[in-house]
Amino acid sequence: MSNAPRNATNEAASESGKAACGPDIQADIEALRRDTARLAQQIADILGSKGDAAWSRAKSNLEGVMSDAEEKGREALSAVREVGDNIAGGVDESLKRRPYTTLGLALGLGFLFGATWRR
């Protein structure tokens, strides 16, 4: 006896489910699918445009960094040249004033570099 009310309830639910899946629900589901597809396309467009803007900003920042690095490289090269010129000038002056001392110093430095390099 307890099964009879359950069967009646299941049949009623089944009938109401069939009635609920009528053409109105199908049309609503189709409209929801179209709206979802349109929303997904709009989101993709927004992300695409923001991605392009972010790329252009990153590219301009990279160009700025490269320009700064190039300028710093030129300054460093200029400083190295200046130091090299100063060393060369100092060696020339030392050779004129104390040739044997300069020669001994050069031999000693060469020996130290050679011993260090060998290890």
Secondary structure, DSSP 8 states (H G I E B T S, - for coil): -THHHHHHHHHHHHHHHHHHTSHHHHHHHHHHHHHHHHHHHHHHHHHHHHHHHHHHHHHHHHHHHHHHHHHHHHHHHHHHHHHHHHHHHHHHHHHHH-HHHHHHHHHHHHHHHHHHHH-
